[in-house]
Amino acid sequence: MDSIDALTTAIENFEGSAIIVTHSEELLRRVCHRLIVFAKDGAEYFDGNYDDFLEKIGWDDETENDIKEDKKEINSQTSKVNKKENKKQRSMLIQERSKATSGLKKEVEKLENLIMENEELVETLQEELISASNKGDNSKVIE
């Protein structure tokens, strides 16, 4: 919006003529006093601003409706294909992930069990150290 405002201000302050190619209706309304409208059958000159053009001639609704219908049909066809293809790709991806992670899951489980065993060993050794320390058994503490 800021860029359109800045461009509009610059064009309004410009002393000469300008040829503008745009899809911005705001820009068309604010600075364009004559139009060359490109439609399906070619180009047409209109001596007036954008609002006058819309009021007197307007856009060809039939052409817009045809384009909309064509787009709907294409989207419908591609969405059916895309849905099937997406399901197939998703299924393949899940299978690949499952294969890749199954070995890792087993390794993680194995390592977690090893960690638990080592934690139990540390706890047992800590209890023995405390007991030896309380008894004053320095050789056992050093061991």
Secondary structure as GFF3:
##gff-version 3
##sequence-region A 1 143
A	DSSP	alpha_helix	2	13	.	.	.	ID=ss1
A	DSSP	alpha_helix	25	31	.	.	.	ID=ss2
A	DSSP	beta_strand	35	39	.	.	.	ID=ss3
A	DSSP	beta_strand	42	46	.	.	.	ID=ss4
A	DSSP	alpha_helix	50	56	.	.	.	ID=ss5
A	DSSP	alpha_helix	61	135	.	.	.	ID=ss6
A	DSSP	alpha_helix	138	142	.	.	.	ID=ss7
###
